[in-house]
Amino acid sequence: MPETLQPDPKRWTALTFIALAQLMVVLDATVVNIALPSAQADLGISDGNRQWVVTAYTLAFGGLLLFGGRVSDLWGRKNTFIVGLLGFAAASALGGAAVNTAMLLGARALQGLFGALLAPAALSLLAVMFTDAKERAKAFGVYGAIAGAGAAVGLILGGVLTEYLNWRWALFVNIAFAIIAVIGAVKFVNEPAQGRNHNRLDIPGVVLASVGLVALVYGFSRAESAGWASASTISLLVASVLLLAAFAFVESRVKAPLLPLRVVTDRNRGGVYSSLGLAIIGMFGLFLFLTYYLQTVMGYSALKSGVAFLPMVGGMIVGSTQIGTRLMLRVRPRLLMAPGFLVAAIGMGILAQIKVDSNYAEVLLPGLILMGLGMGTAFMPAMSLATHGVRPEDSGVASAMVNTSQQVGGSIGTALLNTLAASATASWIKDRATGAGGTKSQLLINEANVHGYSVAIYWATGILAVAALLAFFLVNAEVQNHAERADGDESIEDFAIPVIAH
């Protein structure tokens, strides 16, 4: 057997800067959400265009992730990581300095583009830098905690920046994150050169995957505003199915595919992508409804709303770094993922009990803690399994699939659950208003909204339960405590990348 490479002595310092970059990408969406009302008023953005401040980012990010993952495999993870950071910083500066709607929307799209380069490069760097199973578990524990908690941290940071400075700092703050991460990456991040993919870029695959994913994300975005039965929504979703089917066909035929089908047809990776995507659907819905509930019904400020999510952040950190990391080397991944999603579903079920006059300590606090513990515990092995058994030259695109499942899941969750909530609210208020002679008091409106939120959160509870089932029945990997060959590649031991045994 060939001699394995020695671990990089700077790997733990490098993890700090990789994690910082991941935090920047994850929290960016929620930071901007909190700042959006102020930006809309300042720039005169119409109600019809305000959704594009969020959608422009998610469309570019979700649509180009597979492209970004393959670029990192071809060009080098460190190079792609640094270019992604610099581009994200420049796009953030452009957005923070925006003088009109078009400038802000263009900057958000550029952020999505460079985020699509940055995110898969960050995750795949961990996959190739941490070669010891115990160290890998700790590294992915940190990464999983950040990936899970970043959105909630964004709510807090967005509240602080918007309340004490102004909305532009929600974008300018990324410059500081990026500069620190670039300096750290240049100095401390290294990658094994042997893991580089030297094939040409699959241009037909890039076009079909990018356009297909953009159509899918945009289709769900349109469903939220135009309705599920609208011609535009149906056309976009049908087009996305056809384009992605064509993409799968092309990938099975070309010599150097953008997404080798072996990456997604593996039972364990498929289980991770599907269960994680479903879990994100539920989680994004929770952020959306609880933010509105806290601010419009409970009367919390933007900052106080962000602080209210802190117990979930704490739960995620404990679940990921303490429970997940400690048990990952002792139990099979599905015995962490499935119970984790189930605990999160229980927490979600508690949160579905919200009323207009609910007590934070009695309902929201226990629900948020359980959500955090469950998702943190499940995220850690899921992030590690994303690169399970892949060849080193495929680690970037395998990592991109995790980010893709999260982005698509987030888009679907926002549209689907918001539609369910709006329908339940309209139905409730129609029944009550008719009985009250058509009057609509503020109390009635609040009760109707809370009823809608509750119905949607119940649906999210069910979705998390399905994620737990998928994780339990699809993921059959053994305990991660040693390195193995990947996908029949005899040379994988040259890189000593530990993966889960079949």
matplotlib code that plots the C-alpha trace (Angstrom):
import matplotlib.pyplot as plt

x = [0.0, 1.4, 2.6, -0.1, 0.6, 1.3, -1.4, -1.0, 0.5, -1.5, -4.9, -6.5, -5.6, -6.8, -10.2, -10.7, -10.6, -12.6, -15.3, -15.2, -15.8, -18.7, -20.2, -20.1, -22.0, -24.6, -25.5, -25.6, -29.1, -30.7, -28.6, -30.0, -33.6, -33.5, -32.1, -34.4, -37.2, -34.7, -33.0, -36.4, -37.3, -33.9, -33.6, -37.4, -37.6, -41.1, -43.0, -42.9, -39.1, -38.1, -38.3, -35.5, -33.0, -33.2, -34.1, -31.2, -28.8, -30.4, -30.9, -27.2, -26.0, -28.3, -28.0, -24.2, -23.2, -22.4, -20.4, -18.5, -17.8, -16.4, -14.3, -12.7, -11.9, -10.3, -8.6, -7.7, -9.8, -7.5, -7.4, -11.2, -11.7, -9.6, -11.2, -14.6, -13.8, -12.4, -15.3, -17.9, -16.2, -16.3, -19.9, -20.8, -19.0, -21.0, -24.3, -23.5, -22.8, -25.9, -27.7, -30.6, -32.5, -30.6, -27.3, -28.3, -29.9, -26.8, -24.6, -26.7, -26.5, -22.7, -22.6, -24.5, -22.0, -19.0, -20.7, -21.2, -17.4, -16.7, -19.0, -18.1, -14.4, -14.6, -16.3, -14.0, -10.9, -11.9, -12.4, -8.8, -7.0, -8.3, -7.1, -7.5, -11.0, -11.1, -9.8, -12.2, -15.1, -14.1, -13.5, -16.9, -18.5, -17.3, -18.3, -21.7, -22.4, -21.6, -23.6, -26.6, -26.3, -25.2, -28.7, -29.7, -26.5, -27.4, -30.7, -28.8, -26.0, -28.6, -30.6, -27.5, -26.2, -29.6, -30.5, -27.2, -25.7, -27.8, -28.8, -25.7, -23.5, -25.3, -23.4, -20.2, -19.6, -18.8, -15.7, -14.1, -15.0, -13.6, -10.3, -9.5, -10.4, -8.2, -5.2, -5.7, -6.2, -3.0, -1.0, -2.5, -4.7, -3.0, -4.4, -2.9, -2.0, -2.7, -6.4, -6.7, -9.0, -7.3, -10.3, -11.9, -15.0, -18.2, -19.8, -23.2, -23.5, -22.8, -25.5, -28.1, -27.5, -27.3, -30.4, -32.3, -31.6, -32.3, -35.7, -36.4, -35.5, -37.2, -40.3, -40.8, -40.1, -42.8, -45.2, -45.0, -46.0, -48.0, -49.6, -49.0, -51.5, -50.1, -48.8, -45.4, -45.0, -46.0, -43.9, -40.8, -41.2, -41.8, -38.8, -36.6, -37.7, -36.9, -33.6, -32.4, -33.5, -31.5, -28.6, -28.7, -28.7, -25.8, -23.8, -24.2, -22.7, -19.9, -16.3, -15.6, -19.1, -19.8, -21.5, -20.3, -23.4, -21.4, -21.5, -25.3, -26.2, -24.3, -26.9, -25.3, -24.7, -28.2, -29.6, -27.7, -28.7, -32.4, -32.8, -30.8, -32.8, -36.0, -34.7, -33.7, -37.2, -38.6, -35.9, -36.1, -39.9, -39.3, -37.0, -39.5, -42.5, -40.9, -39.3, -42.7, -44.3, -41.8, -41.9, -45.5, -47.4, -45.0, -43.8, -40.1, -37.5, -35.2, -32.4, -34.6, -35.9, -32.4, -31.5, -34.6, -33.0, -29.8, -31.0, -31.3, -27.8, -26.5, -28.3, -26.8, -23.3, -23.8, -25.4, -22.8, -19.5, -20.4, -23.0, -22.3, -18.5, -18.3, -20.6, -19.5, -16.6, -18.8, -22.1, -23.3, -24.2, -27.9, -28.1, -27.1, -28.9, -32.3, -32.7, -31.3, -34.0, -36.6, -35.6, -35.7, -39.2, -40.3, -39.0, -40.8, -44.0, -43.7, -43.2, -46.4, -48.3, -47.7, -50.6, -51.0, -50.3, -47.7, -45.0, -41.5, -40.0, -42.8, -43.2, -40.5, -37.5, -37.9, -38.8, -35.8, -33.4, -34.7, -34.5, -30.9, -29.8, -31.5, -30.3, -26.8, -26.5, -27.7, -25.8, -22.4, -22.4, -24.4, -21.6, -19.0, -21.0, -21.3, -17.8, -18.3, -16.4, -15.7, -12.5, -10.4, -10.9, -14.7, -14.8, -15.6, -18.7, -19.8, -19.5, -21.5, -24.3, -24.8, -25.0, -27.3, -29.7, -29.6, -30.3, -33.0, -34.5, -34.5, -36.2, -38.8, -39.4, -39.9, -42.4, -44.2, -44.7, -45.5, -48.2, -49.6, -49.5, -51.2, -54.0, -54.7, -54.7, -57.1, -59.4, -59.4, -60.0, -62.8, -64.7, -64.2, -64.8, -68.0, -69.3, -68.2, -70.1, -67.0, -64.9, -61.2, -59.7, -55.9, -56.5, -58.4, -55.6, -52.9, -54.9, -55.3, -51.6, -50.6, -53.0, -51.3, -47.8, -48.9, -50.3, -47.2, -45.0, -47.0, -46.3, -42.6, -42.8, -44.0, -41.3, -38.6, -40.1, -39.8, -36.2, -35.6, -37.1, -35.0, -31.8, -32.6, -33.5, -31.2, -28.0, -26.4, -22.8, -20.7, -18.9, -16.4, -13.2, -10.8, -9.9, -11.0, -11.0, -13.6, -15.8, -13.4, -10.4, -7.3, -5.3, -7.5, -5.3, -2.5, -4.5, -5.6, -9.1, -11.2, -14.7, -17.5, -17.3, -20.1]
y = [0.0, 3.5, 5.6, 8.1, 11.8, 13.5, 15.8, 19.5, 21.1, 24.3, 22.5, 23.7, 27.3, 27.0, 25.6, 29.0, 30.9, 28.4, 28.4, 32.3, 32.2, 29.7, 31.9, 34.9, 33.1, 31.5, 34.5, 36.9, 35.9, 36.6, 39.7, 41.2, 40.0, 42.0, 45.1, 44.9, 47.2, 50.0, 49.4, 49.4, 52.8, 54.3, 53.3, 53.5, 49.8, 48.9, 46.1, 44.1, 44.3, 43.9, 40.1, 40.3, 41.5, 38.0, 36.1, 37.5, 36.0, 32.6, 32.3, 32.9, 30.9, 27.9, 27.8, 28.0, 25.8, 22.7, 24.8, 26.3, 22.9, 21.6, 24.7, 24.1, 20.5, 21.7, 25.0, 24.1, 24.5, 27.1, 29.3, 29.1, 29.8, 33.0, 34.2, 33.5, 35.5, 38.5, 38.5, 38.3, 41.2, 43.3, 42.5, 43.4, 46.7, 47.4, 46.5, 48.6, 51.6, 51.1, 54.2, 52.6, 49.3, 48.0, 48.5, 46.6, 43.7, 43.4, 43.3, 40.6, 38.5, 38.9, 37.8, 34.7, 34.0, 34.2, 32.4, 29.5, 29.4, 29.9, 27.5, 24.2, 25.1, 25.6, 22.3, 20.3, 21.9, 20.3, 17.0, 16.9, 18.6, 16.5, 13.0, 11.5, 10.2, 11.8, 15.2, 15.0, 14.5, 17.6, 19.7, 18.8, 19.4, 23.0, 23.4, 21.8, 24.1, 27.2, 26.0, 25.4, 28.4, 31.0, 31.9, 32.7, 34.6, 36.6, 37.7, 39.0, 40.7, 42.2, 43.6, 45.2, 46.7, 48.0, 49.4, 51.0, 51.9, 51.5, 48.8, 49.3, 47.8, 44.5, 44.3, 46.2, 43.8, 41.1, 43.0, 42.6, 38.8, 38.3, 40.2, 38.3, 35.0, 35.8, 36.7, 33.4, 31.4, 32.7, 31.9, 28.8, 26.9, 24.2, 21.3, 18.1, 18.8, 15.1, 15.7, 18.1, 17.1, 17.8, 17.1, 19.8, 21.6, 20.0, 23.1, 21.4, 20.1, 23.6, 25.2, 22.5, 22.3, 26.1, 26.9, 23.9, 24.9, 28.6, 27.6, 25.4, 28.0, 30.8, 28.6, 28.2, 31.9, 32.7, 30.3, 32.3, 35.5, 34.4, 31.2, 27.6, 27.4, 30.4, 29.7, 31.2, 28.9, 25.8, 26.6, 27.2, 24.0, 21.9, 23.5, 22.7, 19.1, 18.7, 20.6, 18.6, 15.3, 16.4, 17.2, 13.7, 12.1, 14.2, 13.4, 9.7, 10.1, 12.6, 11.6, 14.2, 15.1, 18.2, 15.9, 12.3, 10.3, 8.1, 11.1, 11.1, 7.5, 6.3, 5.3, 7.2, 10.4, 10.3, 9.8, 12.9, 15.1, 14.2, 14.2, 17.4, 19.2, 18.3, 19.4, 22.7, 23.2, 23.0, 25.1, 28.0, 28.0, 28.3, 31.3, 33.0, 32.6, 33.1, 36.3, 37.7, 36.3, 37.9, 41.3, 41.8, 39.9, 40.0, 43.5, 42.6, 44.9, 43.5, 43.2, 41.5, 39.1, 38.1, 37.6, 35.4, 32.9, 32.5, 29.4, 27.6, 28.8, 27.5, 24.2, 23.8, 24.4, 21.9, 19.3, 19.6, 20.0, 17.9, 15.3, 14.7, 14.9, 12.7, 10.0, 10.1, 7.7, 5.3, 5.0, 4.8, 8.1, 7.3, 6.8, 10.5, 11.9, 10.2, 10.9, 14.5, 15.3, 13.6, 15.8, 18.8, 17.7, 17.5, 21.0, 22.2, 20.6, 22.6, 25.8, 25.1, 25.7, 29.4, 31.7, 35.5, 35.7, 32.8, 33.0, 32.9, 30.8, 28.3, 27.7, 29.3, 28.6, 24.8, 24.5, 26.4, 24.5, 21.2, 22.4, 23.5, 20.3, 18.1, 20.0, 20.4, 16.7, 15.7, 18.4, 17.2, 13.7, 14.9, 17.4, 14.7, 12.2, 14.6, 13.6, 10.0, 7.7, 10.3, 10.4, 13.4, 15.0, 14.9, 16.3, 19.8, 18.8, 16.4, 19.4, 21.5, 19.0, 19.7, 23.4, 22.8, 20.7, 23.5, 26.3, 24.5, 23.3, 26.8, 28.2, 25.4, 25.8, 29.6, 29.3, 26.2, 27.0, 30.6, 29.6, 27.2, 29.8, 32.5, 30.0, 29.0, 32.7, 33.7, 30.8, 31.6, 35.3, 34.7, 32.5, 34.8, 38.1, 36.8, 35.9, 39.3, 41.3, 41.7, 43.7, 43.0, 44.2, 44.0, 41.2, 39.2, 39.8, 38.7, 35.6, 34.8, 35.3, 33.1, 30.4, 30.5, 30.3, 27.4, 25.4, 25.9, 24.9, 21.8, 21.0, 21.7, 19.2, 16.5, 17.3, 17.0, 13.6, 12.4, 13.6, 11.5, 8.4, 9.0, 9.3, 6.1, 4.0, 5.3, 6.0, 2.6, 3.7, 2.2, 4.1, 6.7, 5.7, 4.8, 5.6, 3.5, 3.3, 5.4, 4.3, 1.5, 4.0, 2.0, 5.2, 6.8, 5.7, 7.9, 10.8, 9.2, 10.7, 8.9, 8.1, 5.9, 2.2, 0.6]
z = [0.0, -0.9, 2.0, 3.1, 3.1, 6.4, 7.8, 7.1, 10.2, 9.6, 9.2, 12.5, 11.9, 8.3, 9.6, 11.4, 8.2, 6.2, 8.9, 8.8, 5.1, 5.4, 8.1, 5.8, 3.1, 5.3, 7.3, 4.3, 3.4, 6.8, 7.4, 4.3, 5.2, 8.4, 6.6, 3.6, 4.9, 5.5, 2.1, 0.4, 1.9, 1.2, -2.4, -3.3, -4.2, -5.2, -3.4, -6.6, -6.8, -3.2, -3.4, -6.0, -3.4, -2.0, -5.1, -7.2, -4.7, -4.4, -8.1, -8.9, -5.9, -6.3, -10.1, -10.3, -7.3, -9.4, -11.8, -8.8, -7.3, -10.6, -11.0, -7.6, -8.7, -11.9, -10.9, -7.3, -4.1, -2.6, -5.8, -6.1, -2.4, -2.6, -5.8, -4.3, -1.2, -3.2, -5.5, -2.7, -0.9, -4.1, -4.8, -1.1, -1.5, -4.7, -2.9, 0.1, -2.1, -4.2, -5.3, -7.0, -7.3, -10.3, -8.7, -5.5, -7.5, -9.7, -6.6, -5.0, -8.2, -8.2, -4.5, -5.5, -8.3, -6.1, -3.2, -5.7, -6.1, -2.4, -0.6, -2.3, -2.3, 1.5, 2.2, -0.1, 1.4, 4.7, 3.0, 1.7, 4.6, 7.5, 7.0, 10.5, 11.4, 14.8, 13.6, 10.6, 13.0, 15.0, 11.9, 10.4, 13.8, 13.7, 10.1, 10.7, 13.7, 11.6, 8.6, 10.8, 13.1, 10.5, 9.5, 13.1, 13.7, 10.6, 12.2, 15.3, 13.3, 10.9, 13.8, 15.4, 12.2, 11.0, 14.4, 15.3, 11.9, 8.7, 6.2, 4.1, 6.8, 6.4, 3.1, 4.1, 7.0, 4.4, 3.4, 6.8, 6.9, 3.4, 3.9, 7.1, 5.5, 2.4, 4.5, 6.5, 3.3, 1.7, 4.8, 6.2, 3.7, 1.6, -0.4, -1.8, -5.5, -6.3, -5.8, -8.8, -11.7, -15.0, -17.3, -19.4, -18.1, -19.3, -21.0, -22.0, -18.4, -17.0, -19.2, -18.6, -14.8, -14.3, -16.3, -14.9, -11.3, -11.9, -13.4, -10.4, -7.8, -9.8, -10.3, -6.5, -6.0, -8.6, -6.9, -3.7, -5.5, -8.5, -7.2, -7.9, -10.8, -12.7, -16.2, -15.3, -12.3, -14.1, -17.2, -15.0, -13.0, -16.1, -17.9, -14.8, -14.8, -18.6, -18.3, -15.3, -17.0, -20.1, -17.8, -16.3, -19.8, -20.9, -17.8, -18.4, -21.9, -21.8, -21.0, -18.3, -16.7, -14.6, -12.1, -12.3, -11.7, -9.3, -6.9, -6.5, -7.1, -4.1, -1.5, 1.4, -0.4, -1.9, 1.6, 2.8, -0.1, 0.1, 3.9, 4.3, 1.6, 3.3, 6.7, 5.3, 3.8, 7.4, 8.9, 6.5, 7.1, 10.8, 10.4, 8.2, 10.4, 13.8, 12.6, 11.5, 14.7, 17.0, 15.2, 14.1, 16.9, 19.9, 19.1, 19.2, 17.6, 14.9, 17.4, 20.0, 17.4, 16.5, 20.2, 20.6, 18.3, 20.4, 22.3, 18.9, 18.0, 21.3, 20.8, 17.3, 18.6, 21.5, 19.2, 16.5, 18.5, 21.6, 20.7, 17.0, 17.2, 20.3, 18.9, 15.2, 15.8, 17.9, 16.1, 12.6, 10.9, 10.5, 14.3, 14.6, 11.6, 12.1, 15.8, 15.2, 12.7, 14.9, 17.9, 15.7, 14.6, 18.2, 18.8, 15.7, 17.0, 20.2, 18.3, 16.3, 19.6, 19.4, 20.2, 20.1, 23.9, 24.1, 26.7, 25.2, 28.1, 28.0, 24.2, 22.1, 24.4, 24.7, 21.0, 19.8, 22.1, 20.8, 17.2, 17.6, 19.4, 16.8, 13.7, 15.0, 15.8, 12.3, 10.4, 11.5, 10.1, 7.1, 6.1, 6.5, 4.5, 1.7, 0.6, 1.6, -0.8, -3.5, -5.4, -4.4, -7.8, -7.3, -3.7, -4.9, -6.9, -4.1, -1.7, -4.1, -4.0, -0.3, -0.9, -3.8, -1.6, 1.0, -1.5, -3.4, -0.1, 1.2, -1.9, -1.9, 1.9, 1.7, -1.2, -0.1, 3.6, 2.9, 0.5, 3.1, 5.8, 3.6, 2.6, 6.2, 7.3, 4.6, 5.4, 9.1, 8.7, 6.2, 8.6, 11.6, 9.8, 8.3, 11.8, 13.1, 10.4, 8.2, 10.7, 10.9, 14.2, 14.8, 17.3, 14.6, 12.1, 14.6, 15.5, 11.8, 11.1, 14.0, 12.9, 9.5, 11.0, 13.2, 10.3, 8.2, 11.2, 11.6, 8.0, 8.6, 11.5, 9.2, 6.6, 9.3, 10.3, 6.7, 6.6, 9.7, 7.9, 4.8, 6.8, 8.7, 5.7, 3.0, 4.9, 5.7, 6.2, 9.0, 11.7, 10.4, 12.1, 9.2, 5.6, 2.7, -1.0, -2.8, -5.7, -6.5, -6.9, -5.9, -5.5, -2.9, 0.0, -1.5, -0.2, 3.1, 2.9, 5.5, 4.3, 5.6, 4.8, 3.0]

ax = plt.figure().add_subplot(projection="3d")
ax.plot(x, y, z, "-o")
ax.set_aspect("equal")
plt.show()
